[in-house]
Amino acid sequence: MGRWQKPRWEGKKTGANPTDRAKGGVKRSLLTEAQGVPIAVVIDGANRHDMKMLRQTLESIEVDRPEPTSRKPQGLCLDTGYDYDEVWGLAEEFKFTAHIRSRGEEAKEIQRTARHKARRWVVERTHSWLNRFRRLLIRWEKRADTFLAMLHLACGIITWRATDLLK
């Protein structure tokens, strides 16, 4: 009778990916500003729910945030997967104005108006930019800190490119 062990090449902060035949994978939780520039990023196993990574993501914000006011609130745009009381409480604790689609609300709103700009898709675009770094597309690093360092380097390059475009 054998004993199951994690393969030696599989690093920490990985988990069984529910969408890829339970292969080991990693999940990124990314917070961006309105233009798609990364502000905070954390990693965990692929089997971790997004909602459970939100506190860690918000705590990893390195830049000094301006104080939110009633005239200039800071929005936190999330999709339906974050529609939990715990998430609403976290948004209030970190002084964000939460914009979370309730379950079933997207199905009701079939027609889009051109007046409202999309908020959530900015993060998806930044994930696409991160996937252009081949070293991040497939995780080859065994150690989680090495992978996170490469992720931070890629976020720095994306930020540098974005500020270069704004000039």
Secondary structure, DSSP 4 states (H G I P E B T S, - for coil): -------TT--SS-EE-TTTTT-EEEEEEEEE-TTS-EEEEEEEETTS-GGGGHHHHHHT--SPPPPP-SSS--EEEE-GGG-SHHHHHHHHHTT-EEEEPPTTHHHH--SPPTTSPPSTHHHHHHHHHHHTSHHHHTT--SSHHHHHHHHHHHHHHHHHHHHHHH-
